[in-house]
Amino acid sequence: MSSKTRVLILGGGIGGMDVAIELHHTPDVQVTLVDRNPVHVWKPALHEFAAGTLPTQGNLFPFTKLGKRFGFTFVQGAPAAIDRQARTVTLENGEVLPYDKLVVALGARANDFGTPGAQENCFFLDNINEAHALNETLRRDLNRARETGQRLEAVIIGGGATGVQLAAELCEAIDRAPGFGRQERQKLLKLTLIEAAPRVLGPFPESVSAGVQNQLRKIGVDVITSGMVSAIKDNGIELKDGRFIPASLRIWAAGVKAAQATSLFEGLEMNRGGQLVVTPTLQTTRDADIFAVGDCSFIAAHPVPPTAQVARQEGIYVGKTAIPDVIAGREPPPFVYHDRGAVVTLAHYNAWGMLPNREGGNRPFGGHGLGTYVAEVLHEGLYRRHQVGLSGFPTALKAGLCHFFHPPRPDLKAPQPGKAASQLH
């Protein structure tokens, strides 16, 4: 009988992968990671995959290869049930996986707030498959617009980081794609961004919100603020003030709630958003053998934002400190979140950032000159750092240099007949 502690990680996103990487340095643990997809993806880049400005080659990381590198077993699947008494998780295919310590890192998905028609008539950006589906539909519809001379009307719902960055990436994809260009984009695409709040990027300072909004309008995006969506139709968006925005392509990028699978963990405390409530050591309040990290967790004592930065710090903490301490019979120190600031980039048009100051607030920068350059470098650096952790420095350096000196040009050729992935929820 093995004396190793069995650690089962549900979800191979940023937080889940960081747990697995850190546990690689802990002796006498047997790690299994479960994810419904065969590859790990940097979720903050999904809007780039959707627009086609970031190629999949070199940017999707197979879990089987990561498992060999970091000493974990990968099982493709999704959780269907948990038996906390038996300490087992049953997957949708019926496979039963035992555990001694369980880490829930299932992430989050967009929150449609029960808006009528959203699930049936919108694309979402919660995973790489949805990003690919949106990209193929975009390519098909743009080429159809070119053939018919009828402009594609697209609407993005949500003016948070995902929404504004997706809008810019869609514009850049057409501007840079062979055979297209900015003048062609103005003929082919009418793009509208709808935000329910009075301004886009609510968590950012007003100066950044104003700069981003002005930049989007400058590149041809129609920005509607205080636009409360009442329903999504198959031909457009209904607003509560009576306006109707025609749209054949509708993308939902608003709101965040815990991944649906967290509802399967009966008996564990959850908040209204479906997140697992955890203690300061990221253990669930009703079962100390279950940890939760990232967007599917909620620290009641001091809530943190649902960002990649938080997921990374929580994953490192659980894999490096919390689980090893618990296994050794020690009480782990509480998790402490260190705010490193935030960055938002509008493709290569412009970029902004916030850095924490000594007073506990954030100092905004960017929008022009050196500040824009610094924000772009920080944004690129976040991903490259993650890539180094997964692939090693030489591989990441080679990929970074290749991307810098030979930036890929988006491919907007129409997908082959029968392969357009126009799946909706």
C-alpha positions, 0 to 999 in steps of 0.5 A: 500500500502506497504511503504517498499522499494522494492529491487530486486537482480538479481543473488545469487552469492557472491556479490548478497548474501552479498547484501541480508545479509547486507540489512537484517539489514535495516528496511523498505526494502522488498528484493527479490533475483532471481537466475536460480539455487536453491542453492548458491555455493562458485564459487571459489570452482567449480573446486573442485566440478568438480574434486570431491574433494569437496562433494556437501553435506554441501557445497550447500546452498538452497536459500529458507533456506537462505531467511528464515534466512536473510528475503528475498524472493527467486524466481528461474528464469532468467531475460529476460527483464527490463522496467526501466520506469515501474521499472519491470524485466520480467523473462524467464517464464513470471513472472514480478517482480517490484522494487524500487532499482535493484541490478545486480549481475549476475557474469561472465562466461568464454570468449572463444574469439570466438574460433571456436569449443569452445562452441560445444566441450568444458566443461566450469566451470561457474556454479555448473551444469557444474561442475557436468557435468564435474565430471560425464564425468571424472568418466565415461571416467576414468573407460572406460580408465581402461577397455580399457587400452587406456589412457584418454587424457584431456586438460585444456585451460587457465593457470589462477587460475581456470585452474592451480587449476583444473589441480591439483585437477584432479590429487589429485582426482585420487591419493586419490580415493579408488581403484586408486592412483598416479601410476594408474593415470599415466596409466589412464590420460594424462593431458595437460594445455595450456596457451596463455601467456608466463607464467601461473598466469599472475597477480602473480609475476614471482616467483609464476608463475614459482613455480606453473608451476614447481609443475604442471610438477612435479605431471605429468601435461604437461604445454604448455605456449605461446600456442595460440589456433586456434580451438577446434575439437572433438578430440583435440586442434589446436594451431596457430603454427601448433601443434595439441594436442589430447584430448577426454576431453576438458575444457575451463578455460580461459578469463572472460566476463560478464554474457550473461544476462547483454546484456538485459539491453538496454540503460545502459552503458556497456564496451566492455566486456559486464560489466555494467559501474558504478559510484564510488557508484556502481550505473549505470551511466544512472540509479541511481536506478540500482546498479551492483556488482561483475564481471558484473560491471566495475568501470570506475574511478578505475577498480578492478579485477574480483575476489571473494574478490572484489564481496564480498566487493562490495556486503557488500558496496551496502547492508550496505552503498549505498542502505540504504544511498540512501533510507534515501536521503543521498549521499553514500560515494564512494566504496573503494576496500581494496586489501587483497592479493590473494592465489592459491592452487594446491590441497594438493600438494602446495600453494602460496599467495600474501599479500599487502605491505606498498609500494602498491605492493604485497609480495609473499610467499609459495611454501615450508615449513611454507609459504605453510601452511599459504597459505593453511590456508588462502585459507580454511579460506576464504571459512569458513568465507563465510560459517559462514556468511551463516550458522552461526558459530556453523554449519560452525565450525562443517563442518570445523572440520569434513572436517579437521579430516575426509577429504572426499575421491573422488568417481570416480566410473562410473556414472549409465548408462543414468545419465552421464551428458555430456552436452556441450554448 
